[in-house]
Amino acid sequence: MKKTFIIILLNTLIISFAANAQSLPYSANYSSNFKMGSHDLSKMILELYKDYEANDFKTKEGWFADTLMVFLPDGTMKRGKAEGIEVFKTFRETLSSSKFTFDAIIPLTSVDRKENWVALWGTEETADKANPSNAMKNEFQAIWRVNKDKKVDYIKIFNSKPAQQ
């Protein structure tokens, strides 16, 4: 009985979302037809964050596509696997530490485009290598696209300072 109720509730929500998507006041340029994706992809992306924290850029270089595009919070765009990895490596070398916490980890599949994404938001706390007492905290949102070969080919990161409490 409980299982039946949950199935009916989920179906009702899905139908409701589908109906609402058709009556949105704006249309999405990319897609408005997403479903939950694979948590395996979330795990893959989170392992890349762990490697960044550990300042390890060698073990998973094969997880990036040669066609990688990286869009950074300052508006900079990097193209290609080598340039994309290098920008993260160069910045990480200025830090004595980096620690991420995540508020949301959302694997998604764009149904109409047949593309896999992982959307994240959270906080990064860092300490400057030149002045370790200079700690910084940034909130971020990031989207990572994983291609059909299970390689990251697109990253876009947004960040901001935490709101004053």
C-alpha positions as CSV (number, residue, x, y, z in Angstrom):
1,M,0.0,0.0,0.0
2,K,2.8,2.4,1.0
3,K,4.7,1.6,-2.2
4,T,1.6,2.2,-4.4
5,F,0.9,5.5,-2.7
6,I,4.5,6.6,-3.3
7,I,4.3,5.6,-7.0
8,I,1.1,7.5,-7.5
9,L,2.6,10.5,-5.7
10,L,5.7,10.5,-7.9
11,N,3.6,10.1,-11.1
12,T,1.4,13.0,-10.1
13,L,4.5,15.2,-9.5
14,I,6.1,14.2,-12.8
15,I,2.9,15.0,-14.7
16,S,2.5,18.3,-12.8
17,F,6.1,19.3,-13.7
18,A,5.6,18.3,-17.3
19,A,2.4,20.4,-17.4
20,N,4.2,23.4,-15.8
21,A,7.1,23.1,-18.1
22,Q,4.8,23.6,-21.1
23,S,3.4,26.8,-19.6
24,L,6.6,28.6,-18.6
25,P,6.6,32.3,-19.3
26,Y,10.1,31.9,-20.9
27,S,11.6,29.2,-23.1
28,A,15.1,27.8,-22.3
29,N,17.7,28.4,-25.0
30,Y,19.5,25.1,-24.0
31,S,16.8,22.8,-22.6
32,S,14.0,22.6,-20.1
33,N,13.7,18.9,-20.4
34,F,15.9,17.3,-17.7
35,K,15.6,14.1,-15.7
36,M,17.7,12.8,-12.9
37,G,21.0,11.4,-14.1
38,S,23.5,8.8,-12.9
39,H,25.0,9.1,-9.4
40,D,28.1,7.4,-10.9
41,L,28.8,10.7,-12.7
42,S,28.4,12.6,-9.5
43,K,30.9,10.3,-7.8
44,M,33.3,10.9,-10.8
45,I,33.1,14.7,-10.5
46,L,33.4,14.6,-6.7
47,E,36.6,12.5,-7.0
48,L,38.0,15.3,-9.2
49,Y,37.3,17.8,-6.4
50,K,39.1,15.5,-3.9
51,D,42.1,15.4,-6.3
52,Y,42.0,19.2,-6.4
53,E,42.0,19.4,-2.6
54,A,45.0,17.0,-2.6
55,N,46.7,19.0,-5.3
56,D,46.9,15.8,-7.5
57,F,46.4,16.5,-11.2
58,K,47.9,13.4,-12.6
59,T,45.8,10.4,-11.6
60,K,42.7,11.4,-13.5
61,E,43.9,13.4,-16.5
62,G,42.2,10.7,-18.7
63,W,38.8,11.8,-17.3
64,F,39.0,15.0,-19.4
65,A,38.1,15.2,-23.1
66,D,40.7,16.8,-25.5
67,T,37.9,19.2,-26.4
68,L,37.4,20.5,-22.8
69,M,36.0,24.0,-22.3
70,V,36.4,25.7,-19.0
71,F,34.5,28.9,-18.1
72,L,35.9,30.5,-14.9
73,P,34.1,32.9,-12.5
74,D,36.3,35.9,-13.7
75,G,35.0,35.4,-17.3
76,T,38.1,33.6,-18.5
77,M,37.6,30.7,-20.9
78,K,40.1,27.9,-21.5
79,R,40.0,25.5,-24.4
80,G,41.6,22.0,-24.6
81,K,42.5,19.4,-22.0
82,A,46.0,20.7,-21.3
83,E,45.0,24.3,-20.9
84,G,41.9,23.4,-18.8
85,I,43.8,21.3,-16.4
86,E,46.7,23.8,-16.2
87,V,44.4,26.7,-15.1
88,F,43.2,24.7,-12.1
89,K,46.8,23.4,-11.4
90,T,48.3,26.9,-11.5
91,F,45.7,28.4,-9.2
92,R,45.9,25.4,-6.8
93,E,49.7,26.0,-6.5
94,T,49.0,29.4,-4.9
95,L,47.1,27.7,-2.1
96,S,48.4,25.9,1.0
97,S,45.0,24.2,1.4
98,S,41.6,23.8,-0.2
99,K,38.5,22.2,1.3
100,F,35.1,21.8,-0.3
101,T,31.7,21.3,1.3
102,F,28.7,20.6,-0.9
103,D,25.1,21.7,-0.3
104,A,23.7,20.0,-3.4
105,I,25.0,17.4,-5.8
106,I,22.6,16.9,-8.7
107,P,23.2,14.5,-11.6
108,L,21.1,15.4,-14.6
109,T,20.4,14.2,-18.1
110,S,19.1,16.6,-20.8
111,V,16.5,14.4,-22.4
112,D,16.2,16.3,-25.7
113,R,20.0,16.8,-26.1
114,K,21.0,13.4,-24.7
115,E,23.7,15.0,-22.5
116,N,24.8,14.2,-19.0
117,W,25.5,17.0,-16.4
118,V,26.4,17.3,-12.8
119,A,25.3,20.5,-11.1
120,L,26.9,21.4,-7.7
121,W,26.7,24.1,-5.2
122,G,28.7,24.5,-2.1
123,T,31.6,26.3,-0.4
124,E,35.4,26.2,-0.8
125,E,37.6,27.3,2.0
126,T,41.2,28.1,1.1
127,A,44.4,29.3,2.7
128,D,46.9,31.3,0.7
129,K,50.4,29.6,0.3
130,A,52.2,33.0,0.7
131,N,50.2,33.9,3.8
132,P,48.6,30.8,5.3
133,S,46.7,32.9,7.9
134,N,44.9,34.5,5.0
135,A,41.9,32.2,4.9
136,M,39.2,32.7,2.3
137,K,35.7,31.3,1.9
138,N,33.8,31.3,-1.4
139,E,30.4,29.9,-2.3
140,F,30.1,28.4,-5.7
141,Q,27.9,26.8,-8.3
142,A,29.3,24.6,-11.0
143,I,28.1,22.6,-13.9
144,W,30.1,19.8,-15.4
145,R,29.1,18.0,-18.7
146,V,30.2,14.4,-19.2
147,N,30.2,13.2,-22.8
148,K,29.2,9.8,-24.1
149,D,32.8,8.6,-23.6
150,K,32.5,9.4,-19.8
151,K,34.9,12.3,-20.1
152,V,34.4,15.9,-18.9
153,D,34.1,18.2,-21.8
154,Y,32.6,21.3,-20.3
155,I,32.9,23.1,-16.9
156,K,31.3,26.4,-15.9
157,I,31.9,27.8,-12.4
158,F,30.2,30.7,-10.7
159,N,31.2,32.0,-7.2
160,S,30.6,34.7,-4.7
161,K,31.6,35.7,-1.2
162,P,29.3,34.4,1.5
163,A,26.7,36.8,2.7
164,Q,27.5,38.7,5.9
165,Q,25.5,37.3,8.8
